[in-house]
Amino acid sequence: MSKVASVTALDDYRLDVTFADGIRGIVSLKDQLYGPMFEPLKEVLYFKQVRVDEFGVICWPNGADLAPDALYDELLTQSRVA
């Protein structure tokens, strides 16, 4: 499994994500914040509470998290297109 090394919240519900192997990129969650776990993230100050847990997973205080493997694949696709 790919592990996230760092994450930074950016404007417009975007995340700057760096993986342990150096793969880095920006992902937008703007159109993906729906459902009971992700609705609270629409509050900008709450969205900015993003962190990486001890397993290398992006998460928020309410338990919402993002699958690192899917993010990794998305960033790899971005780097191939760029």
Backbone torsions as a table, in degrees:
resi	resn	phi	psi	omega
1	MET	NA	138.9	176.8
2	SER	-76.4	136.2	179.8
3	LYS	-111.0	137.7	176.4
4	VAL	-80.1	131.9	178.5
5	ALA	-92.3	-37.0	179.6
6	SER	-155.2	155.9	177.5
7	VAL	-146.2	141.0	177.1
8	THR	-132.9	130.3	176.3
9	ALA	-76.6	134.1	177.4
10	LEU	-115.5	173.3	176.6
11	ASP	-62.4	158.3	173.9
12	ASP	63.3	35.1	175.3
13	TYR	59.2	41.8	176.5
14	ARG	-111.8	153.6	177.4
15	LEU	-123.8	135.2	171.9
16	ASP	-95.1	112.7	-171.8
17	VAL	-115.9	133.7	174.1
18	THR	-124.1	129.2	177.5
19	PHE	-93.1	161.8	-176.8
20	ALA	-57.7	-28.9	-179.2
21	ASP	-89.0	5.6	176.6
22	GLY	98.1	-11.0	176.6
23	ILE	-63.1	129.9	-176.2
24	ARG	-140.6	148.3	176.7
25	GLY	-177.9	-179.5	-178.7
26	ILE	-115.4	131.4	177.1
27	VAL	-119.4	141.9	178.6
28	SER	-102.4	131.4	176.4
29	LEU	-109.5	6.9	-173.4
30	LYS	-50.9	-43.7	-177.0
31	ASP	-96.9	13.7	-176.4
32	GLN	-121.1	7.9	-176.6
33	LEU	-92.5	73.4	177.9
34	TYR	-136.6	160.0	-176.6
35	GLY	95.2	161.9	-173.1
36	PRO	-59.6	-32.0	-179.1
37	MET	-79.9	-31.7	-172.7
38	PHE	-100.6	-16.8	177.8
39	GLU	-55.3	-43.0	-180.0
40	PRO	-60.0	-23.3	-178.5
41	LEU	-72.0	-10.9	176.3
42	LYS	-68.2	-20.1	173.6
43	GLU	-77.1	115.2	-171.9
44	VAL	-54.0	-45.1	-178.9
45	LEU	-64.1	-33.0	177.4
46	TYR	-72.6	-42.1	178.1
47	PHE	-55.7	-38.4	-177.2
48	LYS	-72.6	-4.5	176.4
49	GLN	-84.0	12.7	179.9
50	VAL	-58.8	147.2	177.3
51	ARG	-153.4	172.7	174.3
52	VAL	-107.1	127.1	-179.8
53	ASP	-83.0	-178.3	-175.9
54	GLU	-66.9	-11.2	178.9
55	PHE	-100.5	3.5	-179.3
56	GLY	79.4	30.0	-178.9
57	VAL	-112.6	136.3	175.9
58	ILE	-73.9	130.6	-178.1
59	CYS	-149.8	169.9	177.4
60	TRP	-127.7	164.4	-176.7
61	PRO	-57.3	-27.8	-178.3
62	ASN	-82.4	1.2	179.3
63	GLY	98.1	-6.7	175.5
64	ALA	-62.9	137.9	177.2
65	ASP	-146.5	167.4	-178.6
66	LEU	-121.5	135.8	179.5
67	ALA	-67.2	117.0	-177.2
68	PRO	-62.0	-35.9	-177.9
69	ASP	-63.8	-40.1	178.7
70	ALA	-66.4	-41.8	177.2
71	LEU	-62.7	-42.1	-179.6
72	TYR	-60.0	-47.5	179.0
73	ASP	-60.7	-39.7	179.3
74	GLU	-63.6	-42.6	-179.7
75	LEU	-69.1	-36.0	175.9
76	LEU	-63.4	-40.7	177.7
77	THR	-63.7	-42.7	177.6
78	GLN	-59.2	-43.1	-176.2
79	SER	-70.0	-28.7	177.3
80	ARG	-72.7	-33.9	-178.9
81	VAL	-76.4	-35.3	-175.7
82	ALA	-68.7	NA	NA
